[in-house]
Amino acid sequence: MPVLKKIVLVCITFFTALLPAFAQNDFCGLSNNSFQEGEKLHFKVYYNMGPMWVGAGEADFQTVLEQLNGRSVYHIIGDGKTLKSYEWFYKVRDRYETYIDVETLLPAKFVRNVNEGGFKILNNVTFNQAAGQATSNNKTFKVPNCIQDVLSAIYYARNIDYNKYKPGDKIPFSMFLDDHVYSLYVRYIGKERITTKYGTFNAIKLSPLLIEGTIFKGGEKMMVWVSDDANHLPVRVDSPILVGSVKVDLMGYQKLRNPLTSLIKKKKSSDDD
């Protein structure tokens, strides 16, 4: 896999590890207090093989309220792509979509539609939460209760109350991705102040267990910071990959459900809200 491809795929794949710490009891039955219809988030991906960080890609996420099979759902769309300056070498256009039931915050449908240097994948997954099943383009799989996909898990977990956890707590969760059920965990590290390319935040620090065989190294080497306010936005991801390392920073947002009280100081060069 070319190094540039590894860099660009972080635009989406890093979100598989952005899950805040939660126990199984917390994984079902929470109400949504952290995001709303119309929310938009913009991230930039920076790659490093030495003393300099170079912009390589970006990712955008938006939330739309729709109807699916007679139920209200949050349709969340995540788009990842290379910057134009790199497209002559390797062009990537990845789209991930999830349809989250408004009442349960559980996924009803998940779509992975990627085009990476001409290599295309389209996979649709429908979830039957009552029956404990996930049906992809290939077959139907048995899955645990309250199973999540990559995107739905992030938005669900933004509603977790971090104050109930102690530094060092290791909390398991289950996720369905590419026809597999993954049993993973996140370690809650604590709270700290962090300065990103957007600004300085009061943040919650997490260390997720990563899936072996991805562009990331295994273990708990990735660090994730989410805003220490009611939005629980990912504001910084820092991780080694197979070659070099990456940083992913929140660089813009629109229509947040709650005030971004964790933002202490915004850099002048950052995008406006």
N, C-alpha and C positions, 0 to 999 in steps of 0.2 A: 504494500500500500504506500503510495507516495507520501512524503512528509506533508506536503500542502494539503492533501486530502485529510490527513489526520488532524491538521489544524482546523480545517473548516468544519469537519463533522462535530467538533466541540460545540458549535453554534446550537445544536439540538441535543446531542448525546449527553452533554454535561448535566442536563436537567434530570437524567435518571438518578442522579446523586444529590439532588437538591431537596430531598425529603426531610423535613424537620422531625425531631425525635417524638415518637408516640408509641403508646402501648396498644395492644390489640383492642382493649375496651374502648380506647379513644378512636380507633380506626372506623368505628361504626357509630352513627347516630349524632354526630356533631351538626350544629347549625352554622350557616355561612354568615360570618361577620367581617370577613377580610377583603372580599372582592365584589364587584358588581358588573352589570351590563355596561359595555362601553369602555372598560378598562383596557389600556394599551401600554405595553412595556417594550422598551428598546434596549438591547444589549450589544456591546462590542467585544470581539474576541482578539486578544493580543498573544503573539507567539514569541518565545524566547529560546535562543540557542547559545547565548553568551551574555554580554553586558547590556544589550539593547532589547527593548520590547517593540515589536512591529505589529501594526494592525493588519489582520488577515481576513476577518469575517465579521458578520453581524447576524443577529437574530431578533425577530419581532413577534410579539404575542398579543392577541386581542381576544376579547370576550364578547360574544353576541348572544342575545336571548332569542331562542327559537322554539318550535314545536317538533317533537319526534315521537311518532306512534301515539299521538294524543296526549303527550306529557310535555311539560315545560322543561327545557334543558338549556344549560349554558354551553354554547358551541365555542370551544376554545381552539384557536388556530395558532400554530407555531411555525414560522418560516425562517429557515436558515440559508445563508448564501455566502459565496465568496465576494470580496470587494472587487470592483470592476478592474482594478489594477492587476488582479491575479487571473482574470477569466481567460486571458489568452493562453495560459498554461493549463488551468484545470477549472472548469466551470461547475459549480454545484448549485442546485436548486432543490432544497429539501422542504417538505411540508408534512407536519404532524398535526392531526386533529383529534379532539375528543369531544364527546357529547355527554355532559354530566347532568344527571337528574337534579333538578332544583331542590327537591325536597330531601332526598337521601344523600346527595353529593357523591353518588356512585356512578361510574361510567356505564352508558348504554351502548356506546359505539366508539370505535377507535379506528383511525385511518392513518396509514403510513404511506406517503407518496414521495419517493425520492428519485432524483436524477443527478448522478454523480459522474461527471465525465462521460456521459452517454450511457452509463449503466443504470437501468431503471428498476425500481421495485414498487409495486402497488399491493398493499395488504390491508384488507378490511376485517375488523374484528367486531362482532356483536356479542354483548354480554347478557346472559340471563341470570341475574343476581339471585333470584328466588330458587332456581334449579342448580346454582353453582356451576354454570357452564360458560365457556368462551368459545365462540365459533369463528374461526379464521377462514381464509380462502382455501385452506387445506383440509381441515376437519374440526370436529368439536372436542374440546378438552374439558376435563373436570378441574375446577379451580376452587380455592378456599373461599369462605365467606368474606364479603366486602372486598373482593379483589379490585385492584386499581390498575390503570395503565400508566405510562410515563407521565403524561400531562395531568391527568385527573388526580393522581397522587399528590402532585405538587400543590395544586389548588385546594384540595381537601386539607392537606397538612398545614396550609397557611392559617387554619383556624385552631391549631393546637395551642393550649395554654402552656408555655414553656416554664412558667414559674413553678410548676409542680415537680420539675426534674432537678436532680443534683448533678454537678459536674462529674463526668465519668460514667453516667448511666448509659447502658447499651440496650436499645429498644428494637425489637424485630418487626418486620413488616413483609408483606407479600405483594408481588407485582407481576403482571402478565406482559411479556414482550417477546415478539418473534417466536410465537408458538411454544414458549416456555414459561413456567411459573418459577420466579426467583424468590428465594427466602433470604432476605438481606437484613441489615440492621444499620442504625445510625447511632453514633456515640455523641451525647450532648457534652460539649466542652465547657461552656459557660458564656459569659457576656464580656464584651470589650469594645473599645472605641477603635474604628478603622477608617483610614483615609483612602478613598478610591479615586479614579479619574473623574468621577462626578462630584465628589465632595467627602466630607467627614460625617460618619454615622455612629450612633450608639447601636451596637449590633449583637446578635446572638450567634455564637460560633458552634459549628457542627463538623463532625468528621464521619462521612459515610463509608461503609464497606463497599468496595467497588467490585464489579463483576469481572472475573478473570477472562482474558481473551479479547477485551475491548481495546480501544486506543489508549485507555488509562492503565497504569500499573495497578496490580492488585493490592489489597490491604486498605489501610486507613490513611493513605498519604494525601488525599484531597482534603482541603479545608473549604468550608462554605460559611459565609456570613449572611444572615438575613436581618432585615431592619427590626429593631427592638421597639415596635409599635404595633398597632392593631392590624396593619397591612401585611406584615411579615414578608416583605419583598426580598428576594435574593439581590444583594447589592455587590457581592464579590465572590468569585470562585477562584481558587488558586490550586493548581495541581501539576505534578509531573506527568508527562505522557511518555510513550515509548521512545521518542526522540525529543529532547528539550522539555519545555514546560509551557503552560498557558495560564493566562488570567482572563476572566470574563467579568466585565463590569456593567452594572446597570447605568445607562447613559441618558434615559429619558422615560417619561411616563405621562399618561393622561387619565383623567377621570378615576382617580383612586377613591375607594369607598371611605377611607378615613384619612385624616390629616397625617402627613409624613413627619411626625414629631421627632423621629429618630435622627433626622437630618440636622446636624449642628451647623455646618457651613458648606455652602455650595461653591464650587469653583467657577470663576467668571467665564471660563471657556466652555462650560457645559451647556447642553441644550436646555431651552426653557421648558417649564412644565406644560 
